Amino acid sequence: MKLLPFNFELIDENKYFISNLAGFSHVLNQMDLSNIIDFGKSNNDNLNNILRNKLFITNDDIQLSEMMIASGLGKKLMSEMTFSPIFMIVPTLRCDHTCKYCQVSRASISAQHYDLDEKNIPKIISLIKRISKKNYKLEIQGGEPLIRFDLIKKIYNEAVFQLGQENIEFVITSSLSLLTDEMIEWSEEKPVIYSVSLDGNEYVHNKNRILPTKNSFQIITENIKKLQHRLGRDRVSTVTTVTKELLHNPQSLIDAHFELDVFDLFIRPISPYGFAEKKESYTISEYINFYEKLLDIIFEENKKGLPFVEHSGAIHIKRLYNPGFCGYADLKSPSGIVFNSLLFNYDGKVYGSDELRMLQQVYSDIDFSLGDFDSLSFNKNTIYNNLLSNSFNMLHVGCETCAFQPYCGVDPCQNISLFGEPVGNKSLSRFCLYHKGMFKLLVKKIDEDNAGATLLKSWIYA
């Protein structure tokens, strides 16, 4: 037997996760790992067959095996570079909240010159039709987009006219603080989904998502219930940004969702953009500890028949164990910029991601846009060419030896925000620490081979 190239990572005492560029992986104990490194095989014939089929060892022509690895890598890269973006549209940057961690450097609700010119709406939809194909996912971002619900309706009507109602998914991201019965009635017979931030129980949510003179948590929970009643449970989803106040009480997050009859969670750490960049945060190690406690609670709740699913964890599991899954921009190499997202800003500019819009607020002397609605340019944009060409993680120092490299992604925007350049220092990168921490935790949990592991495996196709 001969050894083929692979990387390995200690995930638990005496347990190692190994992977290769073709995307195959396995978990080995230390003795088996040492044996295949030293002798090209283990002492277990069945394990040797598994490792040979996964291209970790070979008894054939080593050149042929390396060609098979290269073929697997090539197929993966072609899949990663499929153009299938979410089209984000910002009708206004104005917002009625003053959230502590806001990522987009919002404008006050009374500010002027922060709204989309409605004359540009047909241009936006026409551009979407020209550069993409059905089915189209349109996501209305803010600010608080409900401030300009009139523009939301016009965007929807134009999308139906040009793209066809049967070909669109229409997501409105909102705090729901301005939701009215008229808005709900308008949404009833349309493919409209509301994505809502819910950051914990009343104390935690209100401490971070501040709505002057009003109780944000009370309003959001009342309006989630209204949407569930009028539209159905599947038409409203939640997103949680984990703050310091939530770190020590993951049970409160489960309780808040249970009270709303919501069993699908999407949890994420604070990102270093916008106002969040200026605020004191927490370490990724603290976040991973929180997340492990949250998983253990979810395991116990599922034993009681409560089918909680945490979708950021599910996405990481899919990347590890579902070879066909490549739909999450943060876990793509090359980066999901442009390939997975395009943002049409209120000011007439187009960006290759929401994060690039955020960077524009910080680096006003650099144009991070792809142009405006009338002069969009992909091929001739030097910044985007540099960002994408520098986003192949198998070439990055610190990534090229990481066992999670085939499943991980690249965030050049976060690297620019923290390090001033698109590659960054992986030893200090929050992006790297977060995703590596998630992968290690989930592999460890799945390898425990208990009820929790069975639940996590069921998330592969959740």
Secondary structure, 3 states (H helix, E strand, C coil): CEECCCEEEEEECCEEEEECCCCCEEEEEHHHHHHHHHHCCCCCHHHHHHHHHCCCEECCCHHHHHHHHHHHHHHHHHHHCCCCCEEEECCECEECCCCCCCCCCCEECCCCCCECCHHHHHHHHHHHHHHCCCCEEEEECCCCHHHHHHHHHHHHHHHHHHHCHHHEEEEEEECCCCCCHHHHHHHCCCCEEEEEECCCCHHHHHHHCCCCCCCHHHHHHHHHHHHHHHHCHHHEEEEEEECHHHHCCHHHHHHHHHHCCCCEECEEECCCCHHHHHCCCCCHHHHHHHHHHHHHHHHHHHHCCCCCEEHHHHHHHHHHHCCCCCCCHHHCCCCCECCCEEEECCCCEEECCHHHHHHHHHCCCCCCCCEECCCCCCCCCHHHHHHHHCCCHHHCCCCCCCCCCCCCCCCHHHHHHHHCCCCCCCCCCHHHHHHHHHHHHHHHHHHCCCHHHHHHHHHHHC
